[in-house]
């Protein structure tokens, strides 16, 4: 357990008592319970991805030391399996609604997991010595990514923001990346997710051949993502040659602590800062009397009103910029689709379902557009809003527990820093719910049906078919896809603008209410007389000293 992790868990009961004693509240109301839960169960997924038969399940079975997972499954029945160390073995089927189904080894090994097919996964806690030193990692054996865009997109959505890295498994038999993996890597590149490469089945080739394959895979990933994998290793599950793989996992385990600091310890410290300020108000460090307290309450209300007016103005300006941003994203999307026109024509004439290739292009282009066009607008908005905050206010606006690559680069700075952009922007980085691919493709098969039929009509020349298909795609399909994406994306962008605003307001109003409550309590205590107030201050000072000591421990741990 990390030192900061232990400090947080040990302090929770005392912090809970202080919050109750002073009836101090903040947003979100369950922040303490959330921090305790995340500290107690801090596990970071490391998904292993690759084509079917790449050797992912065999690799994990070799690491475990026994054949827990089936190595002979088809794309339709494959279920993700999350594996971590534990003193007692347990196999559990987990469903998206939170329900859990006890499993046994035979059920898992024979892949009798039909109940988990709609978004479920297997949780395997195993007493394995090889995993004991990787206490914060959870290896994820993902289904093969040959089954279409939906499979790998769901995997990316589920794990990208919570993972340290993706492990890309490539069989030495194949020696290079399949197209399905290239597409997934492009999406991971947009999300700035680091990857490490694993060349499996190394025993099937001569050592010099394996070294050449390692170099080839590394170069292909570099070409696809625009940067090299942070590590490329070779393994043989059959010969239990896993040393390089385990070393890579140990390196990832070493990155888990700064990830914990960024996502749990830093927000926890911000809450303590706010509670410390509350106690400072009660201690009357500004030497307020009844009239000054009244004036301070009035000033606080005026500042809050001015801030909300500024926030409304800034939000309206950002909302107005959504339309041109959306236009630039659509231009990028149309350019990406047009660049693949020849490939789409060939696939259409061959009777290939275009939902997969068009869906992949749409998803990738939209995510790139959001990163390059929408995120900078949000960041500028947050900076301007931060400039107008009332004095001493520092809103803690954290949407969810998420990870991105920028948070994996060390602890970085003080626990007490509170930049607004850093608090809110990561949650807006990737828009959830971008499941707009299915409806977009409706009608495409009908538009191209005549070309599928024309394939068998020997009277129609291939060149003519190709030109007709090209024109249909260029003048009907691509514009139709673009318009449907625009119609689906526009309300999402506007909704995220409003969500950012509401999160900021909720945080600032919570601090305003807390500050006003402290001032009112201070006034009541002052009315009881200086002797009574001095006695009460002893408790305030003791509690504030505890908070400040705890902050110092977190800062220096």
C-alpha positions as CSV (number, residue, x, y, z in Angstrom):
1,X,0.0,0.0,0.0
2,X,1.3,3.4,-0.9
3,X,2.2,5.8,2.0
4,X,-0.4,8.4,0.9
5,X,-3.0,5.6,0.4
6,X,-2.4,4.5,4.0
7,X,-2.5,8.1,5.4
8,X,-5.9,8.7,3.7
9,X,-7.4,5.4,5.0
10,X,-6.2,6.0,8.5
11,X,-7.5,9.6,8.6
12,X,-11.0,8.9,7.2
13,X,-12.8,8.2,10.6
14,X,-11.4,11.5,12.1
15,X,-12.3,13.5,9.0
16,X,-15.8,12.1,9.1
17,X,-16.1,13.1,12.8
18,X,-14.9,16.7,12.0
19,X,-17.4,17.0,9.1
20,X,-20.2,15.9,11.3
21,X,-19.1,18.2,14.2
22,X,-19.0,21.3,12.1
23,X,-21.8,20.3,9.7
24,X,-19.4,21.1,6.9
25,X,-20.4,20.1,3.4
26,X,-18.9,20.3,0.0
27,X,-19.5,19.0,-3.5
28,X,-19.9,16.2,-4.1
29,X,-21.5,15.3,-0.8
30,X,-20.0,11.8,-0.8
31,X,-16.4,12.9,-1.4
32,X,-15.1,11.2,1.8
33,X,-16.8,7.9,1.1
34,X,-15.6,8.0,-2.5
35,X,-12.0,8.7,-1.4
36,X,-12.1,5.9,1.1
37,X,-13.4,3.4,-1.4
38,X,-11.0,4.3,-4.1
39,X,-8.1,4.2,-1.7
40,X,-9.1,0.8,-0.3
41,X,-9.6,-0.8,-3.7
42,X,-7.0,1.0,-6.0
43,X,-6.4,-1.3,-8.9
44,X,-5.4,-0.1,-12.4
45,X,-6.4,-2.2,-15.5
46,X,-3.8,-3.1,-18.1
47,X,-5.7,-4.6,-21.1
48,X,-3.9,-7.1,-23.3
49,X,-5.3,-6.7,-26.9
50,X,-4.6,-8.5,-30.1
51,X,-6.1,-10.6,-32.9
52,X,-7.8,-13.9,-32.2
53,X,-5.2,-16.7,-31.6
54,X,-2.5,-14.1,-30.9
55,X,-1.8,-15.9,-27.6
56,X,-3.3,-13.5,-25.0
57,X,-5.1,-16.2,-23.0
58,X,-2.1,-18.6,-23.3
59,X,0.1,-15.9,-22.0
60,X,-2.1,-15.2,-19.0
61,X,-2.5,-18.9,-18.3
62,X,1.3,-19.2,-18.3
63,X,1.6,-16.3,-15.9
64,X,-1.0,-17.9,-13.6
65,X,0.6,-21.4,-13.9
66,X,-2.5,-23.3,-14.9
67,X,-5.1,-23.2,-17.7
68,X,-7.8,-21.1,-16.2
69,X,-8.9,-19.4,-19.4
70,X,-10.0,-21.0,-22.7
71,X,-7.7,-20.7,-25.6
72,X,-10.2,-22.0,-28.1
73,X,-13.0,-19.5,-28.3
74,X,-14.7,-17.7,-31.2
75,X,-15.3,-13.9,-31.5
76,X,-19.0,-14.2,-30.6
77,X,-18.5,-15.8,-27.2
78,X,-15.3,-14.1,-26.0
79,X,-15.7,-12.3,-22.7
80,X,-13.1,-9.9,-21.1
81,X,-11.4,-11.4,-18.1
82,X,-9.8,-9.2,-15.4
83,X,-7.0,-10.9,-13.4
84,X,-5.4,-9.7,-10.2
85,X,-3.6,-11.2,-7.2
86,X,-5.4,-12.2,-4.0
87,X,-4.7,-14.6,-1.1
88,X,-7.9,-16.6,-1.8
89,X,-9.0,-17.7,-5.3
90,X,-12.3,-16.4,-6.5
91,X,-13.9,-16.4,-10.0
92,X,-16.9,-14.1,-10.5
93,X,-19.1,-13.0,-13.4
94,X,-19.7,-9.3,-13.2
95,X,-22.6,-7.6,-15.0
96,X,-23.0,-3.9,-15.9
97,X,-25.9,-3.5,-13.4
98,X,-23.6,-4.4,-10.5
99,X,-24.8,-8.0,-10.0
100,X,-22.3,-10.7,-9.5
101,X,-22.4,-14.4,-10.4
102,X,-20.1,-17.0,-8.7
103,X,-18.1,-19.1,-11.2
104,X,-15.8,-22.1,-11.1
105,X,-12.8,-23.0,-13.1
106,X,-14.6,-25.5,-15.3
107,X,-17.2,-22.9,-16.3
108,X,-14.5,-20.3,-17.2
109,X,-12.2,-22.7,-18.9
110,X,-15.0,-24.1,-21.1
111,X,-16.3,-20.6,-21.7
112,X,-19.9,-21.3,-20.5
113,X,-20.4,-17.6,-20.0
114,X,-23.5,-16.8,-22.0
115,X,-25.0,-14.7,-19.1
116,X,-22.1,-12.3,-19.5
117,X,-22.3,-11.6,-23.2
118,X,-24.1,-8.2,-22.9
119,X,-21.3,-6.2,-21.4
120,X,-20.2,-8.5,-18.7
121,X,-16.8,-9.7,-17.7
122,X,-15.0,-12.3,-15.6
123,X,-13.2,-11.1,-12.4
124,X,-10.4,-13.6,-11.5
125,X,-8.7,-13.1,-8.1
126,X,-5.9,-15.7,-7.9
127,X,-3.1,-16.5,-5.4
128,X,-0.3,-16.4,-8.0
129,X,3.3,-15.5,-6.9
130,X,4.0,-13.9,-10.3
131,X,1.2,-11.4,-9.6
132,X,1.9,-10.7,-5.9
133,X,4.4,-8.0,-6.7
134,X,1.9,-6.4,-9.1
135,X,-0.6,-5.6,-6.4
136,X,-2.1,-2.5,-8.1
137,X,-2.4,-4.0,-11.6
138,X,-5.3,-5.9,-13.1
139,X,-4.4,-7.7,-16.3
140,X,-7.4,-7.8,-18.7
141,X,-7.5,-10.5,-21.3
142,X,-9.6,-8.8,-24.0
143,X,-11.5,-10.6,-26.8
144,X,-9.7,-10.6,-30.2
145,X,-10.2,-7.4,-32.1
146,X,-11.1,-9.1,-35.4
147,X,-14.8,-9.0,-34.7
148,X,-15.4,-5.4,-35.9
149,X,-15.3,-1.8,-34.7
150,X,-17.9,-2.3,-31.9
151,X,-15.7,-4.8,-30.1
152,X,-12.5,-2.8,-29.9
153,X,-14.4,0.5,-29.4
154,X,-16.2,-0.9,-26.4
155,X,-12.9,-2.1,-25.0
156,X,-11.3,1.4,-25.5
157,X,-14.3,3.1,-23.9
158,X,-14.2,0.8,-20.9
159,X,-10.5,0.9,-20.1
160,X,-8.7,3.8,-21.8
161,X,-9.3,6.4,-19.1
162,X,-8.5,3.9,-16.3
163,X,-5.4,2.2,-17.7
164,X,-1.7,2.7,-17.4
165,X,-1.1,1.2,-20.8
166,X,-2.4,-1.2,-23.4
167,X,-0.4,-4.4,-24.1
168,X,-0.6,-5.2,-27.8
169,X,0.0,-9.0,-28.4
170,X,1.3,-10.0,-31.8
171,X,2.0,-13.6,-32.6
172,X,5.5,-14.4,-34.0
173,X,3.6,-16.6,-36.5
174,X,2.1,-13.5,-38.2
175,X,5.0,-11.1,-37.5
176,X,3.1,-7.9,-38.1
177,X,-0.1,-6.0,-37.1
178,X,-3.5,-6.9,-38.5
179,X,-5.6,-4.2,-39.9
180,X,-8.0,-4.4,-36.9
181,X,-5.2,-3.7,-34.5
182,X,-3.9,-0.8,-36.6
183,X,-7.4,0.8,-36.4
184,X,-7.5,0.4,-32.7
185,X,-4.0,1.8,-32.2
186,X,-5.0,4.9,-34.2
187,X,-7.8,5.5,-31.7
188,X,-5.5,4.9,-28.8
189,X,-3.1,7.4,-30.3
190,X,-5.9,10.1,-30.4
191,X,-6.5,9.4,-26.7
192,X,-2.8,9.6,-26.0
193,X,-2.7,6.1,-24.5
194,X,0.8,4.6,-24.2
195,X,1.1,1.0,-25.4
196,X,3.7,-1.8,-25.0
197,X,4.1,-4.5,-27.5
198,X,4.3,-8.3,-26.8
199,X,5.6,-10.7,-29.4
200,X,4.1,-14.0,-28.4
201,X,5.0,-17.6,-29.5
202,X,8.6,-16.7,-29.7
203,X,9.6,-20.4,-29.4
204,X,8.2,-21.0,-32.9
205,X,11.0,-18.9,-34.6
206,X,14.7,-18.8,-34.5
207,X,16.1,-16.1,-32.1
208,X,17.3,-13.9,-35.0
209,X,13.9,-14.1,-36.6
210,X,12.2,-13.2,-33.4
211,X,14.4,-10.2,-33.0
212,X,13.6,-9.1,-36.5
213,X,9.8,-9.5,-35.8
214,X,10.2,-7.4,-32.6
215,X,11.8,-4.6,-34.6
216,X,9.1,-4.9,-37.3
217,X,6.3,-4.7,-34.7
218,X,7.9,-1.8,-33.0
219,X,8.3,0.1,-36.3
220,X,4.7,-0.6,-37.3
221,X,3.3,0.6,-34.0
222,X,5.5,3.7,-34.4
223,X,4.2,4.4,-37.9
224,X,0.6,3.8,-36.8
225,X,0.6,5.9,-33.6
226,X,3.2,8.5,-34.4
227,X,5.3,7.3,-31.5
228,X,7.0,4.1,-30.4
229,X,5.7,1.7,-27.8
230,X,7.3,2.4,-24.5
231,X,8.6,-1.2,-24.5
232,X,8.6,-4.2,-26.9
233,X,9.1,-7.7,-25.3
234,X,9.0,-11.3,-26.5
235,X,7.5,-14.2,-24.7
236,X,6.9,-17.9,-25.0
237,X,3.9,-19.2,-23.0
238,X,4.7,-22.8,-23.9
239,X,8.2,-22.6,-22.5
240,X,7.2,-20.3,-19.7
241,X,9.6,-17.7,-20.9
242,X,7.9,-14.6,-19.5
243,X,10.8,-12.6,-18.0
244,X,10.6,-9.6,-20.3
245,X,6.8,-9.5,-20.0
246,X,7.0,-9.5,-16.2
247,X,9.7,-6.8,-16.2
248,X,7.4,-4.6,-18.3
249,X,4.5,-5.2,-15.9
250,X,6.8,-4.3,-12.9
251,X,7.7,-1.1,-14.7
252,X,4.0,-0.3,-15.0
253,X,3.4,-1.1,-11.3
254,X,6.0,1.5,-10.6
255,X,3.8,4.1,-12.3
256,X,0.7,3.2,-10.2
257,X,1.7,5.5,-7.3
258,X,1.9,8.8,-9.2
259,X,-1.5,7.8,-10.7
260,X,-2.9,7.3,-7.3
261,X,-1.5,10.7,-6.2
262,X,-3.0,12.6,-9.1
263,X,-6.4,11.0,-9.0
264,X,-7.1,10.5,-5.3
265,X,-4.6,12.1,-3.0
266,X,-4.6,15.5,-4.7
267,X,-8.5,15.9,-4.7
268,X,-8.5,14.6,-1.1
269,X,-6.0,17.3,-0.1
270,X,-8.1,20.0,-1.7
271,X,-11.1,19.0,0.4
272,X,-8.9,19.3,3.5
273,X,-7.8,22.7,2.4
274,X,-11.4,23.8,2.2
275,X,-12.2,22.4,5.7
276,X,-9.1,24.1,7.0
277,X,-10.4,27.4,5.7
278,X,-13.7,26.8,7.3
279,X,-12.0,26.4,10.7
280,X,-9.9,29.5,10.0
281,X,-13.2,31.5,9.6
282,X,-14.5,30.1,12.9
283,X,-11.3,31.1,14.7
284,X,-11.9,34.7,13.6
285,X,-8.4,35.1,12.2
286,X,-9.5,38.4,10.6
287,X,-10.8,39.8,13.9
288,X,-14.3,40.3,12.8
289,X,-17.1,41.8,14.9
290,X,-20.8,41.6,14.4
291,X,-20.9,44.5,11.9
292,X,-17.9,43.2,10.0
293,X,-19.4,39.8,9.8
294,X,-22.6,41.3,8.3
295,X,-20.6,43.3,5.8
296,X,-18.6,40.2,4.9
297,X,-21.8,38.2,4.2
298,X,-23.1,41.0,2.0
299,X,-19.8,41.2,0.1
300,X,-19.9,37.4,-0.3
301,X,-23.3,37.6,-1.9
302,X,-22.3,40.5,-4.2
303,X,-19.2,38.6,-5.3
304,X,-21.2,35.5,-6.0
305,X,-23.8,37.4,-8.0
306,X,-21.0,39.1,-10.1
307,X,-19.3,35.7,-10.6
308,X,-22.5,34.1,-11.8
309,X,-23.1,36.9,-14.2
310,X,-19.6,36.5,-15.6
311,X,-20.0,32.7,-15.8
312,X,-23.3,33.1,-17.7
313,X,-21.7,35.5,-20.2
314,X,-18.6,33.3,-20.7
315,X,-20.8,30.2,-21.1
316,X,-23.0,32.0,-23.7
317,X,-19.9,32.9,-25.7
318,X,-18.6,29.4,-25.6
319,X,-22.0,28.0,-26.6
320,X,-22.0,30.3,-29.6
321,X,-18.6,29.0,-30.6
322,X,-19.9,25.4,-30.7
323,X,-21.3,25.8,-34.2
324,X,-18.0,26.9,-35.9
325,X,-16.2,24.2,-33.9
326,X,-18.7,21.7,-35.2
327,X,-18.2,22.9,-38.7
328,X,-14.5,22.4,-38.6
329,X,-14.9,18.9,-37.1
330,X,-17.3,18.0,-39.9
331,X,-14.8,19.3,-42.5
332,X,-12.2,17.0,-41.0
333,X,-14.6,14.1,-41.0
334,X,-15.6,14.6,-44.6
335,X,-11.9,14.9,-45.6
336,X,-11.1,11.6,-43.8
337,X,-14.0,9.8,-45.5
338,X,-13.1,11.2,-48.9
339,X,-9.5,10.1,-48.5
340,X,-10.7,6.5,-48.1
341,X,-13.1,6.7,-51.1
342,X,-11.2,4.3,-53.3
343,X,-11.0,1.7,-50.6
344,X,-14.7,2.1,-49.8
345,X,-15.6,1.7,-53.5
346,X,-13.6,-1.6,-53.7
347,X,-15.2,-2.9,-50.5
348,X,-18.7,-1.9,-51.7
349,X,-18.2,-3.7,-55.0
350,X,-16.9,-6.8,-53.2
351,X,-20.1,-6.9,-51.1
352,X,-18.3,-5.9,-47.9
353,X,-20.5,-4.4,-45.1
354,X,-19.3,-0.8,-44.9
355,X,-20.5,-0.2,-41.3
356,X,-17.1,-1.3,-39.9
357,X,-14.8,0.8,-42.1
358,X,-17.0,3.9,-42.1
359,X,-17.7,3.6,-38.4
360,X,-14.0,3.4,-37.6
361,X,-13.3,6.5,-39.7
362,X,-16.2,8.4,-38.1
363,X,-15.1,7.6,-34.6
364,X,-11.5,8.4,-35.1
365,X,-12.2,11.7,-37.0
366,X,-14.7,12.9,-34.4
367,X,-12.3,12.2,-31.5
368,X,-9.5,14.0,-33.3
369,X,-11.8,16.9,-33.9
370,X,-12.9,17.1,-30.3
371,X,-9.3,17.0,-29.2
372,X,-8.1,19.6,-31.6
373,X,-11.1,21.9,-31.9
374,X,-13.4,21.6,-28.9
375,X,-11.0,20.9,-26.0
376,X,-9.0,24.1,-26.6
377,X,-12.2,26.1,-26.4
378,X,-13.2,24.5,-23.1
379,X,-9.7,25.2,-21.7
380,X,-9.9,28.9,-22.7
381,X,-13.3,29.1,-21.1
382,X,-12.2,27.6,-17.9
383,X,-9.2,29.9,-17.7
384,X,-11.4,33.0,-18.2
385,X,-13.9,31.7,-15.6
386,X,-11.1,31.1,-13.1
387,X,-10.1,34.7,-13.4
388,X,-13.5,35.8,-12.2
389,X,-13.7,33.6,-9.1
390,X,-14.7,35.3,-5.8
391,X,-11.8,35.9,-3.5
392,X,-10.3,32.8,-1.9
393,X,-12.6,30.5,-3.8
394,X,-11.2,27.5,-5.6
395,X,-13.9,25.2,-7.0
396,X,-13.1,21.5,-6.9
397,X,-14.9,20.4,-10.0
398,X,-14.0,16.8,-10.6
399,X,-16.4,14.7,-12.7
400,X,-15.1,11.2,-12.3
401,X,-12.1,9.0,-11.4
402,X,-10.3,8.9,-14.7
403,X,-6.8,8.5,-16.0
404,X,-4.9,9.9,-19.0
405,X,-1.3,9.8,-20.1
406,X,-0.5,13.3,-18.7
407,X,-1.4,12.0,-15.3
408,X,1.1,9.2,-15.5
409,X,4.2,11.3,-15.7
410,X,5.1,11.6,-12.0
411,X,3.5,13.4,-9.2
412,X,4.2,16.8,-10.6
413,X,3.8,19.8,-8.3
414,X,2.3,20.4,-4.9
415,X,-0.7,18.6,-3.5
416,X,-2.2,22.0,-2.7
417,X,-2.3,23.3,-6.3
418,X,-5.8,24.0,-7.5
419,X,-5.9,25.1,-11.1
420,X,-9.4,25.0,-12.4
421,X,-8.4,23.7,-15.8
422,X,-6.6,20.7,-14.3
423,X,-9.7,20.0,-12.2
424,X,-12.3,20.0,-14.9
425,X,-10.7,19.5,-18.3
426,X,-9.7,15.9,-18.0
427,X,-13.3,14.9,-17.5
428,X,-14.2,16.7,-20.8
429,X,-11.4,15.3,-22.8
430,X,-13.4,12.4,-24.3
431,X,-17.1,12.8,-24.8
432,X,-19.0,9.8,-23.5
433,X,-22.0,8.4,-25.2
434,X,-20.6,8.9,-28.7
435,X,-22.5,5.8,-29.9
436,X,-23.7,7.3,-33.1
437,X,-22.3,4.9,-35.6
438,X,-25.2,2.5,-35.9
439,X,-27.9,5.0,-36.9
440,X,-25.5,6.7,-39.3
441,X,-25.1,3.6,-41.4
442,X,-28.8,3.0,-41.8
443,X,-29.6,3.2,-45.5
444,X,-26.1,2.7,-46.8
445,X,-26.8,-0.9,-47.7
446,X,-29.9,0.2,-49.7
447,X,-27.9,2.9,-51.5
448,X,-25.3,0.4,-52.6
449,X,-27.6,-2.7,-53.1
450,X,-27.7,-2.2,-56.9
451,X,-23.9,-2.5,-57.0
452,X,-23.9,-5.8,-55.2
453,X,-26.5,-7.1,-57.7
454,X,-24.5,-5.6,-60.6
455,X,-21.5,-7.7,-59.8
456,X,-23.1,-10.7,-61.5
457,X,-24.3,-8.7,-64.5
458,X,-21.6,-9.4,-67.1
459,X,-23.1,-6.7,-69.4
460,X,-22.0,-4.0,-67.0
461,X,-18.3,-3.2,-67.2
462,X,-16.3,-3.1,-64.0
463,X,-15.1,0.4,-64.6
464,X,-18.7,1.7,-64.9
465,X,-19.7,-0.1,-61.7
466,X,-16.7,1.4,-59.9
467,X,-17.6,4.9,-61.1
468,X,-21.2,4.6,-60.1
469,X,-20.2,3.3,-56.7
470,X,-17.7,6.2,-56.4
471,X,-20.3,8.8,-57.2
472,X,-22.9,7.3,-54.9
473,X,-20.4,7.3,-52.0
474,X,-19.2,10.8,-52.8
475,X,-22.5,12.5,-53.4
476,X,-24.9,10.5,-51.2
477,X,-23.2,8.3,-48.6
478,X,-20.5,10.6,-47.3
479,X,-22.7,13.7,-47.1
480,X,-25.4,11.6,-45.4
481,X,-23.0,10.3,-42.9
482,X,-21.6,13.8,-42.2
483,X,-25.0,15.3,-41.7
484,X,-26.1,12.5,-39.3
485,X,-22.8,12.8,-37.3
486,X,-23.4,16.6,-37.1
487,X,-27.0,16.1,-35.9
488,X,-25.8,13.6,-33.2
489,X,-22.7,15.5,-32.1
490,X,-24.2,19.1,-31.8
491,X,-26.4,18.5,-28.8
492,X,-23.6,16.5,-27.1
493,X,-21.2,19.5,-27.4
494,X,-23.8,22.0,-26.1
495,X,-24.7,19.6,-23.3
496,X,-21.0,19.4,-22.2
497,X,-20.8,23.2,-22.2
498,X,-23.8,23.4,-19.8
499,X,-22.5,20.5,-17.7
500,X,-19.2,22.4,-17.2
501,X,-21.1,25.5,-16.1
502,X,-23.3,23.6,-13.7
503,X,-20.4,21.8,-12.1
504,X,-18.6,25.1,-11.5
505,X,-21.7,26.7,-10.1
506,X,-22.4,23.8,-7.8
507,X,-18.9,23.9,-6.4
508,X,-18.8,27.6,-5.9
509,X,-22.2,27.7,-4.3
510,X,-21.2,24.9,-1.9
511,X,-18.2,27.0,-0.8
512,X,-20.3,30.1,-0.5
513,X,-22.8,28.2,1.7
514,X,-20.0,26.8,3.8
515,X,-18.4,30.2,4.3
516,X,-21.7,31.8,5.2
517,X,-22.4,29.0,7.7
518,X,-19.0,29.6,9.3
519,X,-19.6,33.3,9.6
520,X,-23.1,32.8,11.1
521,X,-21.6,30.3,13.7
522,X,-18.8,32.8,14.4
523,X,-21.4,35.5,15.1
524,X,-23.3,33.2,17.5
525,X,-20.2,32.3,19.4
526,X,-19.1,36.0,19.7
527,X,-22.5,36.8,21.1
528,X,-21.8,34.4,23.9
529,X,-19.0,36.5,25.2
530,X,-15.2,36.5,24.8
531,X,-14.6,33.9,27.6
532,X,-17.0,31.4,26.0
533,X,-15.5,32.2,22.5
534,X,-12.0,31.7,23.8
535,X,-13.0,28.3,25.2
536,X,-14.6,27.2,21.9
537,X,-11.5,28.3,20.0
538,X,-9.4,25.7,21.8
539,X,-11.4,23.0,20.0
540,X,-11.2,24.9,16.7
541,X,-7.4,25.3,17.0
542,X,-6.9,21.6,17.9
543,X,-9.0,20.5,14.9
544,X,-7.2,22.9,12.6
545,X,-3.9,21.7,13.8
546,X,-4.9,18.1,13.0
547,X,-6.0,19.1,9.4
548,X,-2.8,21.1,8.8
549,X,-0.6,18.2,10.1
550,X,-2.5,15.8,7.9
551,X,-1.9,18.1,4.9
552,X,1.8,18.2,5.7
553,X,1.9,14.4,5.9
554,X,0.3,14.0,2.5
555,X,2.6,16.7,1.0
556,X,5.8,15.1,2.4
557,X,4.9,11.4,2.1
